[in-house]
Each structure stands twice: as structure tokens, then as C-alpha cells.
Amino acid sequence: MTPKKYTKKTAKQVHKSRRKKYFFRRWVILGILIVALVGTGFYLKQSVSYYYALYFNKFKHKKLHNSEKEAARIQRILASNLDKTYGFDVSHYQNREDIKWDSLSIGNKTIPLEYVVMRATMGNRSSDKHFDEFWESAKKHNLIRGAYHFYRADEDPVIQANNFLKNVKLESGDLPPILDIEKIPKRKTNKKLIEDLKIWCKIVEEAYGEKPIIYTYYHYYKDFLKGEFEGYPLWLANYNDVPSPSPDDEWDFWQFTENGIVHGINAKVDLDIYNGNSWSLKRLTLD
């Protein structure tokens, strides 16, 4: 076969075309590297900020302190969950003047608190005296809000559900209603307790169109509730030195300490981890 001959002009065009493709590929590779570096930077930003503050710009609260053991445990949990979303709990145990809502953070001021859960009602007829004010303050400062009912195991589930619905008006962007169950009944069987809890959940779910979040301690859940509330978001309290609130169960929220020291609050609070990023948390909220 006779080799294909090129004129000088054709050869120049071929060379120019190859050169363009070569530089195009280099620019594509360079663009991919830049995107990867920027993405990695955003991903590591929280970690870099946290560790820099930990060693070079450590925050010490003027008023509040933890034991060395508890401080180290909290630090380990934070370091292992820097990709998660953090929040806190309040109730009448915190004074209104103790909270500066516009500057709340943990982890040496590197981790913002993005949601707050507050006690709204207790039992058949009680309500938290600070709820209304805390509820409005959280909205004013663009925090995702959650309201919980402290369930009294020997009282009536229908009356308790109506107490919650009377006092809490959830809006779009709020977390689903939360049921806090911690106590064992004295005058009812455990079987009756489960039946009553399901009645409370059914009434509240019909009102808001969302399954309530179930809050309890890890061992209470393991001993009494496990297998009874499949499909409900789970919020577990576990204050032990563990990598997660449960070794066996999927969880949505973890209350990991009741000794939380927060920049912007002059009292210790319960601190919580949401098992996902802030976008995932927003998808959990009411429409």
C-alpha cells in the first residue's frame, strides 16, 4: 500500500489539531484537579479548623468546667464525628438570660450548633415555663427547632397527646414531634406501656402527618422498646465512652453528654449529634 502523503499545509493543520487536543486534555485534567482540591478543602475545612483550635486556640469557658475524663470523652466523640450535625437541648433548667442565641458553638468555637430541641410538655397537663420564649428565640436566630413531650408512664396517653398538641404548633422547617420516654410504669404492665405509647404516637402522627421521633436511653430502648417502633426516627441517649449510642441499632440522633459546655451559654446543656449533614437534617423536617 502506498503511504499517504501530506502537503506541508495539511501537515501543519494536523499538527495544529493535535496540539489543540493535547492542551485541551491538559486543561481538562487541570480542571479536575482543581475541583478535587477545592472539594477536599471544603471536606477537610471542619477538621483543620477543629484541630487548629484544639492545639493553638483553645476555648475555655469562664464559668463552666468538666472533669478531665469527661472532657477527653467529649473531645474523642467530636473528633470522630466532624462530618455530622450538632445541636443541644433546653428546658426550664436553663435560665433565659444564660443563652446568647446568636453565638452558639462547641469544639473550641469551630462547630456551630444548628438545631435545638426543647421540652414543651410533661404528662397529662404540665408544660415547660420557658418553652414559648425559647421556641420564638430559636426561630428568630434561624435554628432548626424540635419540641418534645416528656411521657409520664402511668398517665393517660390520649390526654398527654392532646396536651402536646395544645401547646405546640409545629411549622414547616421544624423537626417532627418528639416523644421522650424514660420511666417504667408503677401501675401498668410493660405491655400496656407499649400500647399507650403507640396511642400517643398515632394521635400526634395523624395531627402532623409525620412519625414522631422516639427519644430514650440506650438500655431502656434495648430492654423495652426495641422492635416495637420500626420506621420511627430514633434518638438515643448514651453518656458512656462509646463510638456510637448503640452497637446494634440504626440511630438518627445521639445525645452524648449532659455536661455540654457551649460558647454562648452560661449553663451546662445536653449535646446531640444528628447522624448526617445539615442538608440531610433539613430533609427530615416538616414540609
Secondary structure as GFF3:
##gff-version 3
##sequence-region A 1 287
A	DSSP	alpha_helix	8	56	.	.	.	ID=ss1
A	DSSP	alpha_helix	68	80	.	.	.	ID=ss2
A	DSSP	beta_strand	85	90	.	.	.	ID=ss3
A	DSSP	three_ten_helix	96	98	.	.	.	ID=ss4
A	DSSP	beta_strand	105	106	.	.	.	ID=ss5
A	DSSP	beta_strand	111	122	.	.	.	ID=ss6
A	DSSP	beta_strand	126	127	.	.	.	ID=ss7
A	DSSP	alpha_helix	131	140	.	.	.	ID=ss8
A	DSSP	beta_strand	144	150	.	.	.	ID=ss9
A	DSSP	alpha_helix	157	167	.	.	.	ID=ss10
A	DSSP	beta_strand	178	180	.	.	.	ID=ss11
A	DSSP	alpha_helix	190	208	.	.	.	ID=ss12
A	DSSP	beta_strand	213	217	.	.	.	ID=ss13
A	DSSP	alpha_helix	218	220	.	.	.	ID=ss14
A	DSSP	pi_helix	221	225	.	.	.	ID=ss15
A	DSSP	beta_strand	234	237	.	.	.	ID=ss16
A	DSSP	beta_strand	253	260	.	.	.	ID=ss17
A	DSSP	beta_strand	269	274	.	.	.	ID=ss18
A	DSSP	alpha_helix	278	284	.	.	.	ID=ss19
###
